[in-house]
Amino acid sequence: IVDSAARYFMKDVDLVVIGADTVAVNGAVINKIGTSELALVAKESRVNVMVGAETYKFDPKTVSGELVKIEERDWREVINEEKLKVIGNIKVRNPAFDVTPPQYIDIIVTERGVIPPQAAFLIIQSEFRISLPHIRDPWE
């Protein structure tokens, strides 16, 4: 199905499975553009959302509050220069990724096990040996 038909077909879906390019410390998932919209439609339709992500995709830089940079692709992928000249003075943006908030995600499946998105910090703590005060590593 095309992306824009997700809401129409969601009534027939049992589970939405998505990947992740990056997982932030708060459990937010950065993935290809349109992922957050699909997760929102699933949540609205009471369909669970499962993310598959290897632990190396959990970003330790987000512990200190650093934001994940969203790549912008060339605007010419959206519209050609001739059409843009006819339309006039507008800015065309073409983000390659979006951010899916943790409240739209039910579970994250990794090679280490299954966690709720709110426990992403445990993966980061364990995998990257980042000391987070008063938090015990559940895999030790």
C-alpha positions as CSV (number, residue, x, y, z in Angstrom):
1,I,0.0,0.0,0.0
2,V,1.1,3.6,-0.5
3,D,2.1,5.6,2.6
4,S,-0.9,7.8,2.5
5,A,-3.3,4.8,2.8
6,A,-1.9,3.7,6.2
7,R,-4.9,5.1,8.1
8,Y,-7.4,3.5,5.8
9,F,-5.9,0.1,6.2
10,M,-4.9,0.3,9.9
11,K,-8.2,-1.4,10.9
12,D,-6.8,-4.6,9.3
13,V,-3.4,-4.4,11.0
14,D,-2.5,-6.4,14.1
15,L,1.0,-5.0,14.7
16,V,3.2,-2.2,13.2
17,V,6.9,-3.1,13.0
18,I,9.4,-0.4,12.2
19,G,13.2,-0.1,12.2
20,A,15.4,2.6,13.7
21,D,18.3,4.5,12.4
22,T,18.9,5.9,15.9
23,V,17.3,5.5,19.4
24,A,17.6,8.4,21.8
25,V,18.0,8.1,25.6
26,N,14.3,9.0,26.1
27,G,13.2,6.2,23.8
28,A,12.4,8.4,20.8
29,V,13.2,6.7,17.5
30,I,14.7,8.5,14.5
31,N,13.9,6.7,11.3
32,K,13.0,7.4,7.7
33,I,10.5,10.2,7.1
34,G,6.9,9.0,7.6
35,T,7.7,6.6,10.4
36,S,6.3,8.9,13.1
37,E,3.1,9.5,11.1
38,L,2.6,5.7,10.8
39,A,3.2,5.2,14.5
40,L,0.7,8.0,15.3
41,V,-1.9,6.4,13.1
42,A,-1.2,3.1,14.8
43,K,-1.5,4.5,18.3
44,E,-4.7,6.3,17.4
45,S,-6.1,3.0,16.1
46,R,-4.9,1.1,19.2
47,V,-2.4,-1.0,17.2
48,N,0.9,-1.8,19.0
49,V,4.1,-0.4,17.5
50,M,7.3,-2.5,17.8
51,V,10.7,-1.2,16.9
52,G,13.6,-3.4,15.9
53,A,17.0,-1.8,16.7
54,E,20.4,-3.2,17.3
55,T,22.0,-1.8,20.4
56,Y,24.7,0.1,18.5
57,K,21.9,2.4,17.2
58,F,21.2,3.7,20.7
59,D,22.9,7.2,20.8
60,P,24.9,7.9,23.9
61,K,25.3,11.6,22.9
62,T,21.6,12.1,23.7
63,V,22.3,11.5,27.4
64,S,23.8,15.0,27.7
65,G,20.8,16.5,25.8
66,E,22.4,16.6,22.4
67,L,19.7,16.4,19.7
68,V,20.0,14.0,16.8
69,K,20.6,16.0,13.6
70,I,17.9,15.4,11.0
71,E,19.4,15.2,7.5
72,E,17.8,17.4,4.8
73,R,18.0,16.0,1.3
74,D,18.1,18.1,-1.9
75,W,15.0,20.1,-2.5
76,R,15.2,19.1,-6.2
77,E,13.9,15.6,-5.2
78,V,10.6,17.4,-4.4
79,I,10.2,19.9,-7.2
80,N,12.2,20.8,-10.3
81,E,13.6,24.3,-10.8
82,E,11.3,25.3,-13.6
83,K,8.2,24.6,-11.5
84,L,9.7,26.4,-8.6
85,K,10.2,29.5,-10.7
86,V,6.6,29.4,-11.8
87,I,5.3,29.1,-8.2
88,G,7.5,31.9,-6.9
89,N,9.4,32.7,-3.8
90,I,8.9,29.6,-1.5
91,K,11.3,27.5,0.5
92,V,11.2,23.7,-0.2
93,R,12.4,21.4,2.5
94,N,13.0,17.7,2.2
95,P,13.9,16.0,5.5
96,A,15.1,12.4,5.2
97,F,14.2,11.3,8.7
98,D,11.7,12.1,11.5
99,V,11.4,11.6,15.2
100,T,8.8,9.1,16.6
101,P,8.1,10.0,20.3
102,P,8.4,7.2,22.8
103,Q,4.7,7.5,23.7
104,Y,3.9,6.1,20.2
105,I,6.1,3.0,20.7
106,D,5.1,0.0,22.7
107,I,8.3,-2.1,22.7
108,I,11.9,-2.0,21.3
109,V,13.4,-5.3,20.4
110,T,17.2,-5.6,20.5
111,E,19.7,-8.5,20.4
112,R,19.9,-8.0,24.2
113,G,16.1,-8.4,24.7
114,V,12.8,-6.5,24.7
115,I,12.4,-3.2,26.5
116,P,9.8,-0.4,26.7
117,P,11.1,2.8,25.1
118,Q,11.4,4.4,28.6
119,A,14.2,1.9,29.3
120,A,16.4,3.0,26.4
121,F,18.8,4.7,28.9
122,L,19.5,1.2,30.3
123,I,20.8,0.0,26.9
124,I,22.9,3.2,26.6
125,Q,24.3,2.8,30.1
126,S,25.2,-0.9,29.5
127,E,26.5,-0.7,26.0
128,F,28.5,2.5,26.2
129,R,29.5,2.2,29.9
130,I,28.0,5.6,30.7
131,S,27.5,6.1,34.4
132,L,24.0,7.2,35.3
133,P,23.7,7.7,39.0
134,H,21.5,5.3,41.0
135,I,20.7,3.0,38.0
136,R,21.7,-0.6,38.1
137,D,22.6,-2.5,34.9
138,P,19.8,-5.1,34.5
139,W,22.0,-7.3,32.3
140,E,24.8,-7.8,34.8
